[in-house]
């Protein structure tokens, strides 16, 4: 619950997202996912890991592109 409140606070600020805030948001978004995977077989976790990383990377790239577009 604490992670959700802290993430909401970061996301509710006006203006561009800083690299530090984006890192915190993406890191905190992984907490509930990883908690659900704690009791799963390691093979399943490893199979899902590429999709999780791809999703986080896509979110990062999207924010960076939006920031660059707003500067031009």
QUIVEN-V515012 format. One record per backbone hydrogen bond with DSSP energy under -1.0 kcal/mol. NH is the residue of the N-H (numbers start at 0). CO is the residue of the C=O. If there is no record, write none. Layout:
nh | co
NH | CO
NH | CO
This chain:
nh | co
4 | 0
5 | 1
6 | 2
7 | 3
8 | 4
9 | 5
10 | 6
11 | 7
21 | 17
22 | 18
23 | 19
24 | 20
25 | 21
26 | 22
27 | 23
28 | 24
33 | 29
34 | 30
35 | 31
39 | 36
44 | 40
45 | 41
46 | 42
47 | 43
48 | 44
51 | 47
52 | 48
53 | 49
54 | 50
55 | 51
56 | 52
57 | 53
58 | 54
59 | 55
60 | 56
61 | 57
62 | 58
63 | 59
64 | 60
65 | 61
66 | 62
67 | 63
68 | 64
69 | 65
